[in-house]
Amino acid sequence: MLKNLPLINILSILFFQSFLVIPYRFLILRDRRSLPYLKGLWWNISNIKQTFKVRGKL
């Protein structure tokens, strides 16, 4: 996800997913499909240097 997008797109997608879609799925739909997204997000944050290296920004 982080590899090909501009930073403003990344931030808007993360905001939308984190504050609207994921709570709606967990609380209203009782759906657990967002867990892979959260795991991927956590991996990207914890390995941010490797992610930026792949993007060519660091």
C-alpha positions in Angstrom: 0.0 0.0 0.0 2.7 2.5 1.0 4.9 1.7 -1.9 3.1 3.4 -4.8 0.9 6.2 -3.3 1.7 9.8 -2.5 1.8 10.7 1.2 -1.5 12.7 1.1 -3.3 9.7 -0.3 -1.8 7.4 2.3 -2.9 9.7 5.1 -6.5 10.1 3.8 -6.9 6.4 3.3 -5.6 5.6 6.8 -7.9 8.2 8.3 -10.9 6.9 6.5 -10.2 3.3 7.3 -9.2 3.8 10.9 -12.1 6.1 12.0 -15.0 5.2 9.8 -14.8 1.8 8.2 -13.1 -0.4 10.8 -15.3 0.7 13.8 -18.4 0.3 11.7 -17.4 -3.3 10.7 -16.5 -4.3 14.3 -19.4 -2.7 16.1 -22.3 -2.8 13.7 -21.6 -5.7 11.4 -19.6 -7.9 13.9 -17.2 -8.5 11.0 -13.5 -9.5 11.5 -12.3 -8.9 8.0 -10.4 -5.8 9.1 -7.9 -7.7 11.1 -5.6 -8.4 8.2 -5.7 -4.6 7.4 -4.7 -3.8 11.0 -1.9 -6.4 11.0 -0.6 -5.0 7.7 -0.8 -1.4 9.1 1.1 -2.5 12.2 3.8 -4.2 10.1 4.3 -1.1 8.0 4.5 1.1 11.1 6.9 -1.2 12.9 9.1 -1.6 9.8 8.9 2.0 8.5 12.5 2.2 7.4 12.2 -0.9 5.3 8.9 0.4 3.8 10.5 3.8 2.9 13.6 2.0 1.5 11.3 0.0 -0.9 9.6 3.3 -1.9 13.0 4.9 -2.5 12.4 7.8 -0.1 14.9 7.1 2.6 
